[in-house]
C-alpha cells in the first residue's frame, strides 16, 4: 500500500519543476484553468486562471503555498493541507479529466486545459483513471495537446438532449446507440434514466479513448469539480 502511495506521489508536483524555464514558453498562447480541491471536489480551496505554456508545477507554485518531502521531490502540503501515510491521503492531479501520467513538472499546460489537483484518500482498487468534473473535457482539448475524434450515441427518446450535448462537443457526429463508434474515438452515450454522468477510460493511461455515459434529460447538471 505504501508503494502505491509513492507511485501516486510520483505523478505529482516534483519541486524541481519550480525552477527551469520562465512561465509561458513553447509558443503556447492563452490560458488554462487551475482547480485545487479536497475530497473529490467536495471543498474548493482555490480556483485560478493561469498562463498556458508553463508547467503545471510552476502554475501551482505561483498560486499556492507548498511544503515538500523526500528531499524536495514531492509535495507534502498545499496551503497547509498535508499528505499522510498514516491516514492514507495524498494529492492527485488530473488534466481535462485524465489522471496525470507523469510528474506535474513534466506536464506543460495548453490553452483551454483544466488542471485539477484534489486531496483525497488513496485510490480504491478499480477506481476510474478519468473523472467527469471538467466535462465537456476531455472531448474538447484532450491531453497533452492531443485530441481524439468525438461522437455522441443516444438512446431512443432522448435525441434532443443528445443534440444539445453534441453541440457542446463541437458539433460532434450523432447517431443512435446501435451505430458503432469509430475506433479510437471518445464516445458520449446519452441514455434515459436518473440524471448522472459517469466515465470510463477505454485504455491504460491518460490520452486513451474515453466513454462517458450521460443519463437523464436535465442539461444543467453541475459540472465543476464533481457531477452527481
C-alpha positions in Angstrom: 0.0 0.0 0.0 2.9 2.4 0.8 4.4 1.6 -2.6 1.0 2.5 -4.2 1.1 5.8 -2.4 4.6 6.6 -3.5 3.6 5.7 -7.1 0.7 8.1 -6.9 3.0 10.8 -5.5 5.5 10.3 -8.4 2.7 11.6 -10.6 2.5 14.8 -8.5 4.3 18.1 -8.3 8.0 17.4 -8.4 9.5 20.5 -6.8 12.2 20.6 -9.5 9.5 22.0 -11.7 9.6 25.2 -9.8 12.9 26.1 -11.5 13.8 25.9 -15.1 12.3 28.0 -17.9 10.2 31.0 -17.3 6.5 30.8 -17.2 4.9 30.6 -20.6 7.1 29.5 -23.5 6.8 26.7 -26.1 4.9 29.3 -28.2 1.7 28.5 -26.3 -0.8 31.4 -26.1 -4.0 31.7 -24.0 -4.9 30.4 -20.5 -5.7 27.3 -18.6 -7.8 26.7 -15.5 -6.4 25.6 -12.2 -8.6 24.0 -9.6 -7.4 22.9 -6.1 -10.0 21.0 -4.1 -10.2 18.2 -1.5 -12.3 15.1 -1.0 -13.1 14.6 -4.7 -14.2 18.2 -5.2 -16.4 18.5 -2.1 -14.4 21.5 -0.9 -13.0 24.2 -3.2 -9.6 25.5 -2.0 -8.5 27.6 -4.9 -9.6 28.4 -8.5 -7.4 30.4 -10.8 -6.8 31.3 -14.4 -3.1 30.7 -15.3 -1.0 31.2 -18.4 -0.7 28.3 -20.9 2.7 27.2 -21.9 4.1 26.8 -18.3 4.3 23.5 -16.5 1.5 22.5 -14.1 4.1 22.5 -11.3 5.0 26.1 -12.0 1.4 27.2 -12.2 0.7 25.6 -8.8 3.8 27.1 -7.2 2.6 30.6 -8.3 -0.8 30.2 -6.8 -0.4 28.2 -3.6 1.9 27.7 -0.7 3.8 24.4 -0.9 5.8 22.2 1.5 7.8 19.3 0.2 9.2 16.0 1.4 11.6 13.3 0.3 14.4 15.8 -0.4 12.1 18.3 -2.1 10.9 15.8 -4.7 7.2 15.5 -3.7 4.6 17.8 -2.2 3.9 17.4 1.5 1.2 20.0 1.6 -0.7 22.6 -0.4 -1.9 25.6 1.6 -1.2 23.7 4.8 -3.1 20.5 3.8 -0.6 17.7 4.1 -0.4 14.2 2.7 -0.3 11.4 5.2 0.9 7.8 5.1 -0.9 7.1 8.3 -4.2 8.5 7.0 -3.6 7.2 3.5 -4.4 10.6 1.9 -2.5 12.5 -0.7 -2.7 14.9 -3.6 -3.7 13.6 -7.0 -3.9 15.6 -10.2 -5.9 15.5 -13.4 -5.9 17.4 -16.7 -9.1 17.6 -18.7 -10.4 14.7 -16.6 -7.4 12.4 -17.1 -5.3 11.3 -14.2 -1.8 12.5 -14.8 0.7 10.0 -16.2 3.8 12.0 -15.4 5.1 14.5 -12.8 3.4 17.8 -12.8 6.8 19.4 -13.6 6.7 17.5 -16.9 3.2 18.4 -18.0 3.0 21.7 -19.9 -0.4 23.3 -19.9 -2.1 24.0 -23.2 -4.7 26.7 -23.9 -8.1 25.5 -22.6 -6.7 22.9 -20.3 -8.5 22.3 -16.9 -5.9 21.2 -14.4 -7.4 19.8 -11.2 -5.5 18.9 -8.0 -7.5 17.1 -5.4 -6.6 16.0 -1.9 -8.2 12.6 -1.3 -7.8 9.1 0.1 -5.6 6.8 -1.9 -7.4 5.4 -4.8 -9.6 2.4 -4.3 -8.8 -0.7 -6.4 -10.6 -0.3 -9.7 -11.3 3.4 -9.4 -11.6 5.1 -12.7 -8.5 6.9 -14.0 -10.7 9.5 -15.7 -13.2 11.8 -13.9 -16.1 13.8 -15.2 -15.8 17.1 -13.2 -14.3 19.0 -16.1 -16.9 18.0 -18.7 -17.1 18.7 -21.6 -13.4 17.8 -21.3 -11.6 15.8 -22.4 -13.7 15.9 -25.6 -12.6 19.4 -26.4 -8.9 19.6 -25.5 -7.8 16.0 -24.9 -4.5 15.5 -23.1 -1.0 16.9 -23.7 -2.3 18.9 -26.7 -3.7 15.8 -28.5 -7.4 15.4 -29.1 -9.4 12.5 -30.3 -12.5 12.4 -32.6 -15.7 12.7 -30.5 -19.1 11.1 -31.2 -22.4 11.1 -29.5 -24.6 8.0 -29.3 -28.1 8.2 -27.9 -31.0 6.0 -26.7 -34.3 6.4 -28.4 -36.5 9.0 -26.7 -33.7 11.4 -25.7 -32.4 12.7 -29.0 -33.0 16.4 -28.2 -30.6 16.1 -25.2 -28.1 14.3 -27.4 -28.2 17.1 -30.0 -27.6 19.8 -27.5 -24.7 17.9 -25.9 -23.2 17.2 -29.4 -23.2 21.0 -30.0 -21.2 21.4 -26.8 -18.7 19.0 -28.1 -18.0 21.0 -31.2 -20.9 19.6 -33.2 -19.8 16.0 -32.7 -21.4 13.5 -35.1 -24.6 12.0 -33.6 -26.3 8.6 -34.1 -28.4 6.0 -32.2 -26.7 3.6 -29.8 -26.8 0.8 -32.4 -24.3 2.6 -34.6 -20.7 1.6 -33.7 -18.4 4.4 -32.8 -15.2 4.8 -34.8 -12.2 3.1 -33.4 -10.2 5.3 -31.1 -12.9 7.9 -30.7 -14.1 9.4 -27.5 -17.8 8.5 -27.0 -20.6 10.2 -25.1 -23.6 8.0 -24.7 -26.9 9.7 -23.8 -29.4 7.4 -22.1 -32.7 7.5 -20.3 -32.6 7.5 -16.5 -32.0 9.5 -13.4 -29.6 12.4 -14.1 -26.0 11.2 -13.8 -22.7 11.4 -15.6 -20.0 8.6 -15.3 -16.8 8.0 -17.2 -14.7 5.0 -18.2 -11.2 5.0 -19.6 -11.0 2.7 -22.6 -7.3 2.1 -22.3 -4.5 2.2 -19.8 -3.3 5.8 -19.5 -4.0 9.5 -20.0 -5.0 10.4 -23.5 -6.5 7.0 -24.3 -10.2 6.9 -25.5 -12.9 7.5 -23.0 -16.6 6.6 -22.8 -18.9 8.9 -20.9 -22.5 7.9 -20.1 -25.0 10.8 -19.6 -28.4 9.8 -18.2 -31.5 11.9 -18.0 -32.8 15.0 -19.7 -31.5 17.6 -17.3 -29.0 19.7 -19.2 -28.0 22.0 -16.4 -26.1 19.4 -14.3 -23.4 20.9 -12.0 -20.1 20.3 -13.8 -17.5 22.0 -11.7 -15.3 19.7 -9.6 -17.8 16.9 -9.4 -21.0 15.7 -11.1 -23.7 13.6 -9.3 
